[in-house]
Amino acid sequence: MNTHQPTSFDEHIDKPFIDPISQTFRRTILLSILTLLLTIIVLWWIRRRQQRFAHHGKCLLLCGIAKSGKTLLFNRLTSNLEKRPFYAMSVNHGTMKLDYLSSDRPIEKVHVIEIPSNTRHYQYDFLVYKTSAKAIIFVIDSTTIEKDLKYVSDYLYHIIRERYFRDQHLPLLIFCNKQDINKTDHSIQRIRYLLERELTSKQQIQEDIGQLGKETFEFSDVKDIRIEFAEGSTIDTKKDGEGSHLLKVHQWIARIWFK
């Protein structure tokens, strides 16, 4: 039986043809993957820019440290539902309708942006979304204010010293949340005092946001940001009307958007 034994010529005759084809195929696949990834990145970047500039200077920013209740507030404002909160790692977007005022007013839609609590994220997201802000709500857990005082004051300090916010004279509402379960009897006045005392301890507070020559900081020293306080609760059995725990928040937002 005549069995053909491959010669060295037979073994190598196809290599000049196979290798270039194989390499070309691999390069094509790699190039396709890179093109797809680049397309995804570009589309994501374009979408982020559209979100930013479409609502330039028209948005309500929600911020606060973790577990303050800002995600639940976001859900209440945008859907009026008490959805279970989660630890947001990315920016949340939603729309709030201001249609409960007098009938002669048109329905106003407010774009709401929730900034994540993570330190690295909120510093970057503030840089990205600060020009979108028309007003800011800073949420505080009234039941843990003394324990979290340093973190709360650091975050708040970051906001009130932001040059863009001050140049625009942005309104800032410090919302003292969870007053319905506050067993420590921390009233707005008490929380305000604790924050002012902690902010006084910041080394550059007088140069950045206070009045020169004063030994203590007071929120009234900040002339270029309109700071107000309100108390209430995001957990609300009375979702509408005079008895709502969020009535003061709704009134504050309406005053800003309908002025």
Protein Blocks (a to p, Z undefined) as FASTA:
>chain_A
ZZddddfklmmmmmmmmmmmmmmmmmmmmmmmmmmmmmmmmmmmmmmmmmmmmmgoiacc
deddehilpmmmmmmmmnopacdddddfbdcddddddfkbcfkbccdddddddddfblkl
mmmmmmmmmmmpmbdcddddfklmmmmmmmmmmmmmmmmmpmklmmnopacddddehklm
mcnopafklmmmmmmmmmmmpmklmmmmmcehiabdcfklpmkbccddddddfbdfblgd
jklcklmmmmmmmmmmmZZ
